[in-house]
């Protein structure tokens, strides 16, 4: 019997994982259905857009600026070995718009807003505020989950554009200002090598990551049980699961799109 | 008891959570226009039973008849129609902590009526005055004491003038004068609005005060139901032990 134990463990984990994937999908389907039914909760959506968008602006700008700056610094050292310093600008710009902009922004927003969604909905669940919504004949998926998903899907591309732009500015400051790359070459190489599709594909990714982080945050919050400890657990798991799903789906999306 | 006299009927309800069987063939009728108090041990399934009445929990087996229709088998839309006839006061009031008292009490009005904002404010003020808390509209729930939160919760529950009000342990954790005040509020609300009330409690004195009808839940079933006098004179040993708060008897106290 001894050798069955590890198999039981792995099997149990796998079943729980399947359960979770199924519940997540069901919540997504419910959200889509409730999205199409009135009343449309514009004030809730605006409130969440402010929270996800405006609220994450500072962290997005900081992340973008330093990522662009350090990327310029690193690639300059590499490229200078074979005299290709002129390509620093375009390399950073492509990496930012295609990968780092959407992924890093989404990870930061997951840590900030995805966790907050899990904590807020989790607290509402354990203090019976979710039940109170049901009792007052208001569907909590429509009232709580749908506005958060819509706001995240709308705001993540906006934040990503800002991160892309600030990142390139950061790279410019480091590359042109500190390392002495020619201003004209830096800019012209970016224009030469970057297509509009590099930016737009990055934004499609960002919108998808917005869906993931809000759906996971709401899911973990919505099904919280076990008091304050449960809320803490839900928050942590929302960040971990959200981040992992963003990184994994990033690979799949990139393989499909580019 | 006839069907028409009972506005709510729980029929042969079974409910388990995991391996724990909480309700085991529970039958209970709630007479229209009266206050029924459900007494029973802490953690004995009273809240679970109450949540069945409004469809927050679905039974594993059995029927929940409200006004003649079985809410277990209703669509979400039909269930929402039924829920509008209810108001519920939760154990910790369950006020939305991101909203002011005004927005909390106004919530059901804004969701389900076409009242103008000015009328909404008037109704909110009127309901807050009814529960003895005039002028707290601008406060956040976190600024209120537990007893005040419960009263705001009651104001929210009666905002739409429901036919039925469910109270989940309205006096648990409150000091005796405040408990008495809440009990009086329940009795007053019942008199003024002529509603059907269901109150969950393990406070036996409060039950005598507010209830025209008392039922005792024990081991997942209703073992006794009647007027306060009938319960007081019950020959059932479990009931006697419970209402007199004796440590010895058929109830196994750990």
Interface residues (C-beta under 8 A of the other chain):
Chain A: X120 X123 X124 X127 X128 X129 X131 X132 X134 X135 X136 X137 X138 X139
Chain B: X51 X54 X55 X56 X76 X80 X81 X83 X84 X86 X87 X88 X90 X91 X92 X94 X95 X96 X97 X98 X107 X108 X111 X112
